[in-house]
Amino acid sequence: MDISRRNVLLGGAGAVGASALGLPRPALAASGPIKVGWLAALTGPSSAPAIGFNRGVVFAAEAINAAGGVKGRKIEVITRDTQGDPTKAVNATQEMISQLKVDAVWGPTNSGESLAVTPIMARAKMPNIHPCVIDSLIDPKKFPNAFRLSPANFQWDDAVRHYCLKVLKVKKVAVIGDTTGYGVAAANASTAALKKDGADVVYHANIDATQTDMTPDMLRAKNAGAEAIVCWSTSTGMDARLFNTRATMGWDVPFVGHPSMSSGEIGSLVEKPANWDKVYAVGYRSCSYDSAGKLPAHSQELVDKLKGKVDLKDTLLWWVAGGVDAINLIAKAVEVTGSTESKAIIGYWNTLTKYPGYFGTYTFSPEQHNGYPTDEVVMSAASSAKDGTFALAPGYS
Amino acid sequence: MLASIIASGLAIGAVYALIGITYNTMYSCSRVMSFTAGALGMLGGVFGSLFMVRMGIHPVLALVLMLACCALIGVVTEFVAVRPVLKSLDQHLYVLTTLALALLMQQFTAIEWSTEPQAFPKLFGIGSGIWDEKFWVPVLACAATIAGLEYLYRRTLVGRAFVAVAEDNFAARALGLPERNLRIASYALAGMIGGLAGFAGGQLLLAFVANGPLLNFYGFVPVALGGMGNNRGAVIGGIGLGLFQQTANFLVGGIFSSVAVFALFIIVLLAAPQGLFGAPAARRV
């Protein structure tokens, strides 16, 4: 065929017409890398979880890419350090959506940032998976794109309540929270749920985390006849003061509650190591070792893979495992659907039933985006940290 | 219970009193209410923990180093946040500059140190129960500071020069006193007193970045109660505040104790706006 002006014009008009009619465009992006946006508070306050998650993210992406990628497509992780600042998280999210055009977002890693960016990602229909615990962050109607990788706070509360009532078999419980928004909300929810399940909440208090002397509240709890103290605070200083006061009072009441009670910093804040005994913090079955010192087989498999590549001494295994799972979940969605379209990734996640991640066995549906199973949330012996894992609290098999 | 109230009330009251004296020392030489006092207290604990726990330095040397660092920060405060606004004291710009500097210190400490409380070691290892050193060390530090300041102001030439500047800095300058240098020295002294508050109260408060705003707030109460620039008033106000706060903790609980403290504070100021020990402001006409 001759190349004439008429032919060129006809061809051009046809192409414009076809694109206007919505005919398929050449799939240029389908051969490019899978872009994963990673909103991580890698520096600044509360950066420890993101640093742990990041080790898992880097490990998983490198492992997938070394094995040839996902149907030949490499995983490209685009990280933005949000520094724990919601404003920076919002800016990074907007950059990822409108400029970087990522295929999915993993993170942010703290609830404050997540509260700010979740509606933005929902408007852009951006597939998002995150580990933040605040209950309201997951709502499949309002945020059909948002999925939770870790337990929600109500699942922590379920596990704590179950441990108090079914394992420790106590009836009289004191509930203590700090005076932050989280501490007040968590303590109120905990008290309500305990009462609903027939427990006698003999003492309920919110304590300023900077209060130097915990004796008044501990005395009141003791005088009220508390057989266990449920504690909801992210303040390790407050936790340590409570444990020290318990020892000074010569009281052996168990503490059950927030994961911060197992933070390594408490080891240096308690006056004697024994003050940290009989403290049971929220943990995860996948990252807890049994009385023989053994992790579940699937978790041990991950630890073996990480050996020599990822340091677990100064972090928690669940953070690293969560990072690995997040990247694998995104990669798996692209592998199964063959697409990086938002609809395809979200649609795939909505079909997952008992997906065997390293951190948890996830199940999502269009109506339920809290994918972590409550029965995998367990209590850990708070002072038993070993390479990012903890001993199961007494009472678990 | 009474013994516990007295022990911890006196201890935390002594820390508040020292922060009150820090406010006063800066105020008397510059007429500036510097809101870096709480940050200095916070840094006293952080430097103490840094030198003793992380670097393993002997407590005596750690104390000296901490005092030197806090004195330097006091001097920086004078240069950065106070001197530029001295000419327009009536506009109260110092509230902004000193608060901004305190915030700067706070954020820097949070990033470089930790946002979580860190351990502060025992200094002497003496005492247990209500006689634990965490209760009597702040009281001892407060008593030593008062004695030291009394000696400085009453028995030394430099101290008398401080008092002269505090009384009337124009007259002091007219007499040939180096008012600017004395003000710098005064801020260095205030830095040391603030740091000592955090160091002595370290076992109670821990080395914690959140102590800054707390001490700023509760350290200001004895100043207002005792009268601006009145160290004796600050000590009585501080100890009284500590005892009242601890009693309220026992009787009505943590959250309500703050309400009780500030309700009393407002009532006292309504009854005696110049503070319990301050003289009413008089202006010669």
Interface residues (C-beta under 8 A of the other chain):
Chain A: T43 G44 P45 S46 T179 A205 N206 I207 D208 A209 T210 Q211 T212 D213 T215 P216 D217 L219 R220 S235 T236 G237 A240 T248 S263 E265 S268 L269
Chain B: M1 S4 S8 A11 I12 V53 A110 I111 S114 T115 E116 P117 Q118 A119 G129 L204 L205 L206 F208 A210 N211 L214 Q246 N249 F250 G253 G254 I255 S258
